[in-house]
Amino acid sequence: MRTKVIAIWSIFFISVVFFGLTGVNTYFDISQQDVELKIPKGFPKPVYKFKNNKLSPDVFVLGRRLFYDPLLSKDSTTSCASCHQRIAAFAHIDHPLSHGINGLIGKRNVPALQNLIWNDAFMWDGGVNHLEVQPLSPITNPIEMNESIAHIIVKLKQDPSYVADFRKAFGDTAISSERILKSLAQFTGLMISANSRYDKYMSGDDTFSVSEKRGLELFREKCASCHEEPLFTDNTYRNNGINPDTSLKDKGRGAITGAAFDNYKFKVPSLRNVEMTYPYMHDGRFRNLQQVMDHYGRPEKYAANAAKEMYEIGKLSDQDKKDIIAFLRTLSDKSFIYDRRFVDPSVRQL
């Protein structure tokens, strides 16, 4: 059986490479069916509905190209995908903080990109309130991409292939900030993850081990007040009891609202694909899920002003932690990670 699987994958990769070199690889083609918005069963209505951004294969493909193109940074070295890596559910695997141009280090851990159309705000502090505007933050940030949208437009206009792509996507050769941002919104907005073992278990198409079942019960009892199913976030901002990093001096939500009450509150992240999005917390201080559980399971160690929900967790035994982690791993969605629609065609590989 293993030999058969290896043979199948070998043929697949050879096909991808061959067709990539000959320029007729249909693997990366996007059809109208590929860009249909399909709301997973049990999910709420999305915040962003593509009402004024009609989904189109050509616009999606343009957004995909822009997402993977370092041209969007000042020195053309850093793309959106440089930080948002597909193998990490579009987070930045193993790096505590984001990395920008010239080797500059950011102030926060890179959040995963998934189920974004259900977000009412973006960034760890909620400083951006619209999916189409979100890319402007990293693009213009001096320690990330340090570029202006105006200069990006100039660079795109100088590339005949981009001029052709914009014509194909929008019907004419005009290149504008609106079209750039709408294209990126189509690509990132369709990054929907809802096919994990948890989802299959909920639909009756998979089973859980004893440990996974107990982990789900513990999760619902101790964690779900913030990480609500099925999105596994409630889109709020909480102080989760970790001590502030004195070097980063990041006040989180408080820096946006100006209210001392919001200091050190950060957005509750979705836990979908959490197994793949390490390290954890807004500053990437925890390397693995065990360290996360160790923090949450010791309420006596919480920093001042921790959210009241934190104390509802109580102490966690070693077995509790083991079972919760077992459940969290059922949230991994491999079909999302390997979805051909989100692969960079330019590298000709998975």
RAZIWO-V737148 format. One record per backbone hydrogen bond with DSSP energy under -0.5 kcal/mol. CO is the residue of the C=O (numbers start at 1). NH is the residue of the N-H. If there is no record, write none. Layout:
# RAZIWO-V737148
co & nh
CO & NH
CO & NH
This chain:
# RAZIWO-V737148
co & nh
1 & 5
2 & 6
3 & 7
4 & 8
5 & 9
6 & 10
7 & 11
8 & 12
9 & 13
10 & 14
11 & 15
12 & 16
13 & 17
14 & 18
15 & 19
16 & 20
17 & 21
18 & 22
19 & 23
19 & 24
19 & 25
24 & 26
26 & 29
31 & 35
32 & 35
33 & 36
36 & 38
37 & 39
38 & 40
40 & 43
47 & 49
50 & 53
56 & 60
57 & 61
58 & 62
59 & 63
60 & 64
61 & 65
62 & 66
63 & 67
64 & 68
65 & 69
66 & 69
67 & 80
67 & 81
68 & 70
69 & 72
70 & 73
70 & 78
73 & 76
79 & 82
79 & 83
80 & 83
80 & 84
83 & 85
85 & 88
85 & 90
85 & 91
86 & 89
88 & 91
89 & 113
91 & 85
91 & 93
92 & 95
94 & 96
98 & 106
100 & 103
101 & 104
104 & 100
108 & 98
109 & 111
110 & 92
112 & 114
115 & 118
116 & 119
117 & 47
117 & 48
122 & 128
123 & 126
124 & 267
128 & 122
130 & 133
130 & 134
131 & 135
133 & 136
134 & 137
134 & 138
135 & 139
136 & 140
137 & 141
138 & 145
138 & 146
139 & 147
141 & 144
141 & 145
141 & 146
144 & 101
145 & 74
148 & 152
149 & 153
150 & 154
151 & 155
152 & 156
153 & 157
154 & 158
156 & 159
158 & 160
159 & 162
159 & 163
160 & 164
161 & 165
162 & 166
163 & 167
164 & 168
165 & 169
166 & 170
166 & 172
167 & 171
174 & 176
176 & 180
177 & 181
178 & 182
179 & 183
180 & 184
181 & 185
182 & 186
183 & 187
184 & 188
185 & 189
186 & 190
188 & 191
190 & 192
191 & 115
191 & 193
192 & 194
196 & 200
197 & 201
198 & 202
199 & 203
200 & 205
200 & 206
201 & 204
209 & 213
210 & 214
211 & 215
212 & 216
213 & 217
214 & 218
215 & 219
216 & 220
217 & 221
218 & 222
219 & 223
219 & 224
223 & 226
223 & 227
226 & 228
226 & 234
228 & 232
228 & 233
232 & 271
236 & 268
238 & 240
238 & 266
239 & 307
241 & 303
244 & 246
245 & 249
249 & 251
251 & 254
251 & 264
251 & 265
252 & 255
253 & 256
253 & 257
254 & 258
259 & 262
260 & 263
262 & 254
262 & 265
265 & 253
266 & 238
267 & 269
271 & 274
273 & 276
274 & 277
278 & 94
280 & 286
281 & 284
282 & 109
285 & 287
286 & 279
286 & 280
288 & 292
289 & 293
290 & 294
291 & 295
292 & 296
293 & 297
295 & 298
297 & 316
298 & 301
299 & 302
303 & 306
307 & 310
307 & 311
308 & 311
308 & 312
309 & 312
310 & 313
310 & 314
317 & 321
318 & 322
319 & 323
320 & 324
321 & 325
322 & 326
323 & 327
324 & 328
325 & 329
327 & 330
328 & 331
329 & 332
330 & 197
330 & 198
331 & 273
332 & 197
332 & 334
333 & 336
333 & 337
334 & 338
336 & 339
339 & 342
340 & 343
343 & 345
344 & 347
344 & 348
344 & 349
345 & 348
